[in-house]
Amino acid sequence: MLLSIVPSIALSIVLLASLAGCSKPDSQAKLTDYQQRLTRVLELDELTVKVEPVPVLPRPSKLRQPLPDIRLDLRDAWASRECGLDQLIGERNSGLGRVFQPSMQLNYELRLLARLQQCQQQDISPELQQQVANWLAEKQQSVTVALNNMLLADDTLSQQWQGSKQQLIATESTGFVESSSALNNLLGLTELVNQQQWQQAAEVDIEQSLASLYQHDFPGKLQHSLRYSAAWFSQLNPQLLAIAPESLCPRGQNTGQLGILTTVFRKFFIGEVQAHLAELRRYQNDLWPLIAQLYRDTPLYPALQQRYQQPAEQLQQQLMLHVQWWQQLNKACPVGLTPG
């Protein structure tokens, strides 16, 4: 029995090792590989990257605001049937309706507003016209609360803004288009609400947009990659900048060390690290304006700036410092550091 088991275990180990070796590098892996090569050539200290912490976001339950309900008396029952509101009112009073998630609550409010707007256009009695106008006015005032509840208290959105434990995979944009589309849909929904286009707003598939964000977790991974990359450069650069480029080519001589540095620059910095950072910049330039526009007038906006805008700006500044050192090396030593 033992003889038959051991080969199976060995085979399993080989397969697991092969799978691990085939995994695609993320932001951290790309930077770590480049860092290790620089460390060997320039004898730098080992780097332990510490990402600067950001304040924890408030719990969604703390941000969710109560939504006022329409209260109907017995005289209103006939009016609700006349306008075809029975089904919506029954849906709200059901067991499921009492525990609506913020996104479902918003969709319900929009469908109710659309129905009231349609009712106003029907040939109904003046008394009912007045009642419908009152209901419509009440719901128009409260729908903003429902919209904010969805933005601030939805579990999927909260997960994105807390950040992911994973980083983006280099050269792989899976989920970017879907996430951009989802955020655009949510932004379009807010614009329809502001324009009081209730029928069109009610037709927006909020749940599909949230499902796309949940499935790919792209904004959360982008946040992690931005913050880690910014921290990595800010902790490596002081060591690199402390090295005078002239010291690497005494009397202007080209050394074997410079030859290795040329390869590291062309193949690993330009070809891999800078290429991946360009990807991150493209994702940030597309997604951050959408996130900012969605949340600009909400309590979460400063926290989102800390998670997206600030690390992106810090990363760009640190990258410029890093590139400047290579430019100085190119001027001081005969290495011809140009993209290969």
Residue pairs with C-beta under 8 A, 6 or more apart in sequence:
24 169
24 170
24 171
24 172
25 33
25 169
25 170
26 166
26 167
26 168
26 169
26 170
26 225
27 167
27 168
27 170
27 224
27 225
27 228
27 229
27 276
27 280
28 49
28 167
28 228
28 232
29 170
30 170
30 272
30 273
30 276
31 228
31 229
31 232
31 273
33 268
33 272
34 264
34 268
34 269
34 272
34 273
35 47
35 232
35 236
37 264
37 268
38 44
38 236
38 240
38 264
39 45
39 46
39 47
41 257
41 260
41 261
41 264
42 240
42 243
42 261
44 236
44 239
44 240
45 239
47 232
47 235
47 236
47 239
49 228
49 231
49 232
49 235
50 231
50 235
51 227
51 228
51 231
52 227
52 231
54 227
54 303
54 306
54 307
55 303
55 306
56 162
57 158
57 161
57 162
57 300
57 303
58 299
60 152
60 153
60 154
60 155
60 158
61 153
63 149
63 152
63 153
63 299
63 300
64 102
64 149
64 152
64 153
65 145
65 148
65 149
67 105
67 109
67 142
67 145
67 146
67 149
68 138
68 142
69 92
70 135
70 138
70 139
72 80
72 89
76 131
79 85
79 128
79 131
79 132
80 86
80 89
82 119
82 124
82 128
83 115
83 116
83 119
83 122
83 124
83 128
83 132
84 115
84 119
85 112
85 115
85 116
85 119
88 108
88 111
88 112
88 115
91 97
91 108
92 108
92 112
97 108
100 108
101 154
101 155
102 146
102 149
102 150
102 152
102 153
102 154
103 150
103 154
103 206
103 207
103 210
104 207
105 146
105 149
105 150
106 143
106 146
106 147
106 149
106 150
106 206
107 202
107 206
107 207
109 139
109 142
109 143
109 146
110 143
110 193
110 198
110 201
110 202
110 204
111 202
112 139
113 136
113 139
113 140
113 143
113 198
113 201
113 202
114 198
114 199
114 201
114 202
116 132
116 135
116 136
116 139
116 198
117 136
117 198
117 199
118 199
119 132
120 129
120 132
120 133
120 136
124 132
140 196
143 193
144 193
147 189
147 190
147 193
148 298
150 157
150 206
151 157
151 186
151 294
151 295
151 298
151 300
152 298
152 299
152 300
154 210
156 210
156 211
156 213
156 214
157 210
157 213
159 214
159 217
159 220
160 213
160 217
160 219
160 220
160 223
161 219
161 220
161 223
161 300
161 303
161 304
161 307
162 220
163 220
163 223
163 224
163 227
163 307
164 217
164 220
164 221
164 223
164 224
165 224
166 217
166 220
166 221
166 224
167 221
167 224
167 225
167 228
168 218
168 221
168 222
168 224
168 225
168 279
168 280
168 283
170 272
170 275
170 276
170 279
171 275
171 276
171 279
173 279
173 283
174 216
175 212
175 215
175 216
175 217
175 218
176 218
176 283
176 286
178 212
178 215
178 216
178 218
179 212
179 213
179 216
179 218
179 219
179 287
180 286
180 287
180 290
181 209
181 212
182 208
182 209
182 210
182 212
182 213
183 209
183 213
183 219
183 287
183 290
183 291
183 294
184 290
185 204
185 205
185 206
185 208
185 209
186 206
186 209
186 294
187 290
187 293
187 294
188 204
189 201
189 204
189 206
190 294
192 200
192 201
192 204
193 201
213 219
218 283
218 287
219 287
219 291
222 280
222 283
222 284
222 287
222 308
223 307
223 308
223 311
225 280
226 280
226 284
226 308
226 311
226 312
226 315
227 307
227 311
229 277
229 280
229 311
229 315
230 311
230 312
230 314
230 315
230 318
233 315
233 318
233 319
233 321
233 322
234 314
234 318
236 322
237 318
237 321
237 322
237 325
240 322
240 325
241 321
241 325
243 325
245 325
245 328
245 329
245 331
245 332
245 333
246 332
246 333
248 255
248 257
248 258
248 261
248 329
248 332
248 333
249 255
249 258
249 332
249 333
249 334
249 335
252 333
252 334
254 333
254 334
254 335
258 333
258 334
258 335
259 335
261 329
261 335
262 335
262 336
262 337
265 326
265 337
266 337
266 338
266 339
266 340
267 340
269 326
270 339
270 340
271 340
274 319
277 315
277 319
280 312
280 315
281 312
281 316
284 308
284 312
287 308
288 308
288 309
288 312
291 304
291 308
292 301
292 304
292 305
292 309
295 301
295 304
326 337
327 337
329 335
329 337
330 336
330 337
330 338
